[in-house]
Amino acid sequence: MAVTNEVQLKVENIHMAFGGVQALLGVSFEVKKGEIFSIIGPNGAGKTVLLNCINGLYTPQKGKVSFEGEDISRLKPYQRAQWGISRTFQKLELFRGATVLDNIRLGRHIHMKSGLLSCSLYFGKTAREEIEHRDFIEREIIDLLEIEHIRHKVVGMLPYGLQKRVELARALALNPKVILLDEPLAGLNLEEVEDMARFILDINEEERWQTTCVLVEHDMGVVMDISHRVMALNFGEKIAEGTPPEVQKNPNVIKAYLGEAEDLYVTRR
Amino acid sequence: MSYRPCGVYHQFYRQDHAWWQTKFVWGKMIFLGIFIFVLFPKFAGMYLISVANVVGYTILSAMGVQLLIGYCGQITLGHAAFLAMGAYTCTLLMLQLHIPYPIAMIFGGVVGGIWSVLFGLPSARVKGFYLIMTTMAAQFLTVEFFITQYVSQIGGRGVAFSIPPGTVKIGPWMIRNDLDVYYLMAILVVIFTFIMANLGRSKIGRAWIAIRDNDIAAETMGVNIVYYKLLAFFVAGFFGGIAGAFWVTSLAAVSPEHFHFGWSLWLVGVILIGGVGNIHGVIFGSLFMTLIPEGLKFFIFILTQNPFFVNIMPFLPLLLEKFLFVKEAAFGLAIVLFLIYEPNGLSYRWWQIKNYFNLWPFSY
């Protein structure tokens, strides 16, 4: 989808500290509807903390997160999910005892309407609803992510690359407006990286999904190829923002990644 | 995950969502129904019927524990408290207000559920060991303090509430002997299993399993974890209350010592042995935990009859006399052995056997 000018997610002046450690120091940025916005930075720069703040797992000490013009800073994570913010995790956070299908079905949780009585009878409405959602999952998600062959397998027994894909499937099942991807490519081999990059482009560009993606990633090749805009963090501060070529050339970013020229010289001696 | 036999293909999602997917399974289940409702009560003697009632009561009580521990991951060690609330509510409503038994039973369930939610509230904040402590508090506060000190005084009947014969009746059906209790038990067990299985395969059960496996991920996927934890406590307490209200039928008198702490532990043992997170686990566990002590008792009894064995082992008559201790020892031994050799419980073994036959003659 073409990137629009409409701001979908806006983060203003976020401060987050754990005890004496300042993880984020006044980070602000805007994500426009329909873009792939990447956040890069060295280890410990605060990228995951930033995602957790957007997602509501952490409550920042200062700052505001707004989504489609509404302030969502006070909402709980499950309420933000209902607003249409979904995410994947850096370390897999799947429901390991359940099957792939059940994992993805849980992503449909907020779209299901049956209550306690109806669920315990599993009659009429609930049975119909289950079939409708099954149909959606099979047609839209399992087909898109090519995981037909493992749909009845228990997640904990699958290889890592497939588990990553199942996690993306679960996040997509929410039918999100914004999807936060925390290192979706970490630990994958080249082929899986290419697949995953293609899936990210698919969910961003396809008519059906057109989901805004916020991507945290270390694989610079992929980030620079697929992102519309990139932001660089270092020690909790924003050091650069712009299109991929701009960020690549930015001296602050080069410094953050490679260190000062003298330092480099000293450490290589 | 379970395998279907070769050659079974589904064309509709409806078929894939069904419990019993082949004609063979349907036949098996119909036979099981006939066995439970017709053959067993017809041919079994009174002793077997009474043992079956204990098995049924254990299934009904352990169902709530299985829901909390096995499905939602909230460890509870005070389930007898909710049984007691159900039993006492039901008895009081029948004796004091002369409310018909079925309505009193449902009230018992609701009160058990609300009571359970009350002690489940800390689960919003605490996990693991700390939650075990709060549920143990439920046991001691409810049974040892609230019921013994206050509820038992209602009506001036002394410590135990004796139930006059003929009080317990459902419409025209008066529950007088063990056979009537057996039928009531069988109906309740079928209903409980039905509800539990349906919850497990729909939205609510999936949310519980998500909370058990990974509560952070569940919350980011839009599950209101506090609400669903409390819902789990409510449903478990409701099951417990109904189970307690059911057990009133086979007790001559309701008194606090029927709902002691040992029973709460026993129920946890039942699901550990049967298999955690599985409805089969409740049923297998209850069968095992009731039939093994009964079999042991029978065995010791046979040995005591024979003077030869009594000569070799002079402590045998004492064992029979103090059988309670043997039972407790067997309980402890069974749990230890299961945790070491079969940590997934009997239901896992059942699943393996079933899959072996479904895949036979191949191993994959």
Interface residues (C-beta under 8 A of the other chain):
Chain A: N55 G56 L57 K76 P77 Y78 A81 Q82 S86 R87 F89 E93 L94 F95 R96 G97 A98 T99 D102 R105 L106 G107 H109 I110 M112 S114 L116 C119 S120 L121 Y122 T126 A127 E130 I131 R134 D135 E138 H152 K153 V154 R170 A171 L174
Chain B: M1 Y13 R14 D16 H17 I195 N198 L199 R201 S202 K203 I204 G205 R206 A207 I209 A210 R212 D213 N214 I216 A217 A218 E219 T220 M221 G222 V223 N224 I225 L231 V235 G277
